Amino acid sequence: MIRSASLFYAVIVALLLSALLGGVLLTAHLRSMRTERWLAFTTARDRAHDALMQCASARFIDDAQYEGPGSDSVMMVASAWGLYWHCACRAQQSDQGYGWSSLMACQWPADAPGLWLADHGEPIALAGATVIEGPCYLPHAGLRRAYIEGNPFSGSLEIDGQRTSERQFPELPEHVRDALNTMAELRGPRQHDRTVDWNAIADDTLRVAFDEGILFVDANGTHTLSGRVLEGRIVVHSRDSLRLAADLGMGHAIVIAPQIHIAEGFKGSLQCFATEAITVGKEVELLYPSVLVCECPDHSPRGGQTALIALGEGARCEGAILGVASKNDANAFVLVQLGVGSYVAGELWNNGPVEVRGTFEGVLMADRLTLRTASSVYRDHLLDAVVRPLHDPHFAGIGLWDTGAVHTVLAWTATTERP
């Protein structure tokens, strides 16, 4: 009887010990598996990030991709997005994957001038509280003080390294011209599988990841875009004039139309491409990185076309502004107007006249300056304007001044992972 009980207890103890040992071994195995999966996950994340940095160090890659062999691979896809370009990198390590996605732009050149004006043989007249700072490329005739409608010069000049400009206005860099040609191709009629009519969009928010194909939004016949949020790889196209209402949300999307009006109170980041006019209302905030481009076509049916980019009073724009007139038509030009109290940070290139009535920080390259008052129009004049270089280490541009600049991350657009 005692032996039977002892044997029973021994068996029970052995079973308990076996269960305990099995539990310990199972826990250790699961922890090992979780550790291996976590190590594979972090490895994939780091490899994808390293690939993105390699993609950034390249210059103006367009529609390039690479995929490594086997299950442990890295894929990089780069393509132009407006005047910037997008890079998506995915890495696979065992059964774990991770992806980084970002917009790329050129590193800001430290030696970029604040102002470059073509030399037309006339001095630049300064009046009011005009301030010019940093290195500048000015006409040989230089600067002079002026008295404009009761406003004598009362500002300051802190020019660090004045150089003489040239009569010939500099050409756009090749990569910028290529980007504009791509945008010009999108102006025509499009038949694409990923096309949706603006009035057929049911959701209030439309988001398209940058690692997906472009979604084209047909806005023909729609004169006002409002009440929705458009984010990501979206191109809004119209053959008619478009008005972007204040309640329209935009994040990195592209708008293409002959005329684009951005209503007072609008706030968002977008790239606008027009052929006739872009007008920005009062107090509008175009967040970094935004782009305003007005390009007169080479063969305009109107001939001698005059186009316009105008920022209203108190408007802000951080990014790039381009006015591109046809070289084949001497009477065609784009007028860029920066209204009273406006603020622009970034790059401005216009082979026509520019009017500055606010603050500009960055690189301003213009064929000449103009000034409109209630009673007259002045040529080569500045009144109550502030022009100075941009000193922001986090700012990146489209590469107008330093065409050989390496790329850097402009904005993170999406991150995908599979734990």
Number of C-alpha atoms within 10 A of each C-alpha: 6 7 8 9 10 11 12 12 12 12 12 12 12 12 12 12 12 12 12 12 12 12 12 12 12 12 12 12 12 12 12 12 12 12 12 13 17 14 14 21 23 17 19 26 24 16 22 26 20 16 21 26 16 12 25 23 14 12 15 23 17 14 13 12 16 12 14 12 8 10 12 16 18 24 17 23 20 25 19 19 23 22 24 22 22 28 30 26 29 26 29 24 21 16 13 21 23 25 25 25 26 23 25 29 26 26 21 26 21 12 11 19 25 23 24 25 24 22 21 16 12 13 17 20 20 27 23 21 16 20 22 21 19 19 20 25 20 20 23 17 13 16 16 12 16 18 13 17 12 8 14 15 21 14 17 14 11 12 16 12 11 16 16 16 17 17 14 11 18 17 10 18 15 11 19 18 13 14 16 18 11 15 18 16 10 15 17 11 11 12 8 10 9 10 16 15 13 17 12 9 12 9 9 12 13 16 15 16 17 23 23 10 11 18 20 22 20 20 23 16 13 16 14 17 19 14 13 17 16 21 23 22 22 24 24 24 24 23 17 16 21 25 19 21 19 18 15 19 23 25 21 26 23 25 23 25 25 20 23 28 20 26 21 18 15 22 21 20 23 24 25 24 26 25 26 20 25 27 19 28 22 21 19 23 22 24 18 21 25 23 27 25 25 28 23 27 19 14 12 13 8 8 14 17 21 17 24 22 25 21 29 21 20 17 25 26 25 22 24 24 24 21 26 23 26 19 13 11 16 11 12 22 23 26 24 30 22 27 23 19 19 23 22 24 24 26 25 25 23 26 26 22 20 27 24 27 23 24 21 26 22 26 25 26 25 22 20 22 21 19 18 16 10 6 7 8 10 15 16 20 24 27 28 20 25 20 23 23 23 21 12 13 10 10 22 23 26 25 23 26 19 17 17 14 19 17 25 23 21 21 16 13 20 16 16 15 14 10 12
